[in-house]
Amino acid sequence: MPIKAKNITIYSIFYDNIDFDNDLVPGIVPGDGGHRFVIELTSGAAIGERREITNAGTTSWNDKDYFKLNSISNLSSGDFFRVIQLVVPNVDNFSLRDVCIVINPNNNTLQDCFNEAEGVLFDPAYKSSEYDSLYCFRNYGAEELVPSYS
């Protein structure tokens, strides 16, 4: 099931970065960087569309987190979105902590994560026949894997 989140307001858009209150996104640690999540736009010209956001870290000029959006078309300041899925990084060096943030921050073992994971959210490119490796979680929950819950 998607995570239950409030509508979040887009404060501003600058190139492909957006500004919003990241405290409203579960599992995001300000300044940490590397987080990915799928959003669904809930107002504006692109209502209902899904986009993927990457927390690219903290800017040096204002010590504030910035987020890159895979597409800013049809977005405006003041539009709303909701987070529907956190995503495990699609890199070789992600950690068990990354997986726990996405699956359940209260988990602390790989087995706990496998027990709670949704099969449809595993990326087939990294899934093995046996669910027994951290590697299976690479790219877990990516935008193209999230089913529509209506």
C-alpha positions as CSV (number, residue, x, y, z in Angstrom):
1,M,0.0,0.0,0.0
2,P,1.2,3.6,-0.6
3,I,2.3,5.6,2.4
4,K,-0.3,7.9,3.8
5,A,0.9,11.5,3.4
6,K,-0.5,15.0,3.6
7,N,-0.6,17.3,0.7
8,I,2.7,19.2,0.4
9,T,2.9,22.7,-1.1
10,I,5.6,23.4,-3.7
11,Y,7.0,26.8,-2.6
12,S,9.2,27.5,-5.6
13,I,10.7,25.9,-8.7
14,F,14.2,26.9,-9.9
15,Y,15.5,25.0,-13.0
16,D,14.8,21.4,-12.1
17,N,14.8,21.9,-8.3
18,I,11.8,22.4,-6.2
19,D,11.4,23.7,-2.7
20,F,8.9,22.4,-0.1
21,D,8.6,21.5,3.6
22,N,10.7,18.3,3.6
23,D,9.7,17.6,7.2
24,L,6.4,16.3,5.9
25,V,8.1,13.5,4.0
26,P,8.6,10.4,6.2
27,G,12.1,9.0,6.3
28,I,13.8,12.0,4.9
29,V,16.8,13.2,7.0
30,P,17.6,16.9,6.2
31,G,21.1,17.2,4.7
32,D,21.4,13.5,4.2
33,G,21.0,13.4,0.4
34,G,20.4,10.4,-1.8
35,H,16.7,9.8,-1.0
36,R,14.3,9.1,-3.8
37,F,10.5,9.1,-3.7
38,V,7.5,9.0,-6.0
39,I,5.0,11.8,-5.8
40,E,1.5,12.3,-7.2
41,L,0.4,15.8,-8.0
42,T,-2.9,16.7,-6.4
43,S,-3.5,20.1,-7.8
44,G,-2.6,22.3,-10.8
45,A,-2.3,21.6,-14.5
46,A,-0.5,18.2,-14.0
47,I,-3.0,16.8,-11.4
48,G,-2.9,13.0,-11.1
49,E,0.6,12.8,-12.8
50,R,3.4,10.9,-11.0
51,R,7.0,12.2,-10.8
52,E,10.1,11.1,-9.1
53,I,12.1,13.3,-6.8
54,T,15.7,12.9,-5.6
55,N,17.0,14.6,-2.5
56,A,20.3,15.9,-3.9
57,G,21.7,17.1,-0.6
58,T,22.2,20.5,1.0
59,T,23.0,23.7,-0.9
60,S,26.1,25.5,0.3
61,W,24.7,29.0,-0.2
62,N,21.7,28.7,2.2
63,D,22.3,25.4,4.1
64,K,18.9,24.1,2.8
65,D,18.1,20.8,1.2
66,Y,17.3,20.8,-2.5
67,F,15.4,18.3,-4.5
68,K,15.6,17.4,-8.1
69,L,12.5,16.5,-10.0
70,N,12.6,14.3,-13.0
71,S,10.1,16.6,-14.8
72,I,8.9,20.1,-13.9
73,S,6.5,20.4,-16.9
74,N,3.1,21.9,-16.0
75,L,4.2,22.6,-12.4
76,S,3.8,25.9,-10.6
77,S,4.6,27.4,-7.2
78,G,1.6,26.7,-5.0
79,D,0.7,23.3,-6.5
80,F,0.3,20.4,-4.1
81,F,1.6,16.9,-4.2
82,R,1.6,13.8,-1.9
83,V,4.3,11.3,-1.5
84,I,3.1,7.8,-2.5
85,Q,6.3,5.7,-2.3
86,L,9.8,6.1,-1.0
87,V,12.4,4.5,-3.3
88,V,15.6,2.6,-2.5
89,P,18.6,4.1,-4.4
90,N,19.5,2.6,-7.8
91,V,23.2,2.5,-7.0
92,D,25.7,-0.2,-6.0
93,N,26.5,1.2,-2.5
94,F,23.0,1.6,-0.9
95,S,22.7,0.3,2.7
96,L,20.3,-1.7,4.9
97,R,19.5,1.7,6.4
98,D,18.3,2.9,3.0
99,V,16.0,-0.2,2.7
100,C,14.7,0.2,6.2
101,I,13.7,3.9,5.6
102,V,11.7,2.8,2.6
103,I,10.1,-0.4,4.0
104,N,9.7,0.5,7.7
105,P,12.0,2.7,9.7
106,N,11.4,0.5,12.7
107,N,12.9,-2.5,11.0
108,N,16.6,-3.3,11.7
109,T,17.2,-6.6,9.9
110,L,17.1,-7.6,6.3
111,Q,14.7,-10.4,7.1
112,D,12.3,-7.9,8.6
113,C,12.4,-5.9,5.4
114,F,11.7,-9.0,3.2
115,N,8.8,-9.9,5.5
116,E,7.1,-6.5,4.9
117,A,8.1,-5.8,1.3
118,E,5.6,-5.8,-1.5
119,G,6.6,-8.2,-4.3
120,V,5.4,-5.8,-7.1
121,L,7.8,-3.1,-5.9
122,F,11.0,-5.1,-6.5
123,D,12.8,-4.1,-9.7
124,P,13.0,-7.3,-11.9
125,A,16.5,-6.3,-13.0
126,Y,17.8,-6.9,-9.4
127,K,15.4,-9.5,-8.1
128,S,16.8,-13.0,-7.7
129,S,14.9,-16.2,-7.5
130,E,15.6,-16.3,-3.8
131,Y,14.9,-13.2,-1.8
132,D,18.0,-13.4,0.3
133,S,20.2,-10.5,-0.5
134,L,20.3,-6.8,0.1
135,Y,20.9,-6.4,-3.7
136,C,17.3,-7.5,-4.3
137,F,16.2,-4.2,-2.9
138,R,18.1,-2.0,-5.4
139,N,15.6,0.4,-7.0
140,Y,12.8,-1.0,-4.9
141,G,9.6,1.2,-5.3
142,A,10.7,3.1,-8.4
143,E,8.0,5.2,-10.2
144,E,7.4,2.6,-12.9
145,L,6.9,-0.2,-10.3
146,V,4.3,1.6,-8.2
147,P,0.8,0.3,-9.0
148,S,-2.2,2.6,-9.1
149,Y,-4.3,2.4,-5.9
150,S,-7.7,3.9,-6.7
